[in-house]
């Protein structure tokens, strides 16, 4: 690791720590304000998910990923893309790859790992939203794009989040036969 990457990673670590502290402060203030106004604060599981997405964002940036979208929502329908990044073309893959990251965050390690929560129903939603994201590009470009779905499991256990990256978790096209009732 050279000096410039050490400085970059040190800066990103500092940036992540400051962002996380400010985010917690803002979350606490919003919760206190909601209670004063007799409204419900944001549920804890949603805050955990947002903190996990933030941790995954900084973790990926430390590893050199260029994130192009966060929490991207389609104009219609449920679901969002937690993080979207480009993997440049390489000798193995002559075309760039759009990588969609689904982030699953947990505050403890359960019997079921976080990544197991990306079930077939969630995969269908992510595929649909990814197709909507791809429609932003001209059709000629879309035909050459590769799309990959990765899952990042984030465990918020202490001061330092633990991230586990699962590449190619599922494909854009589900080739399994549909079950008929």
Secondary structure as UniProt FT lines:
FT   HELIX           3..36
FT   TURN            37..38
FT   HELIX           44..62
FT   TURN            63..64
FT   STRAND          67..73
FT   STRAND          80..87
FT   STRAND          97..106
FT   HELIX           114..117
FT   HELIX           120..134
FT   TURN            135..136
FT   HELIX           139..142
FT   TURN            143..144
FT   STRAND          146..155
FT   STRAND          162..170
//
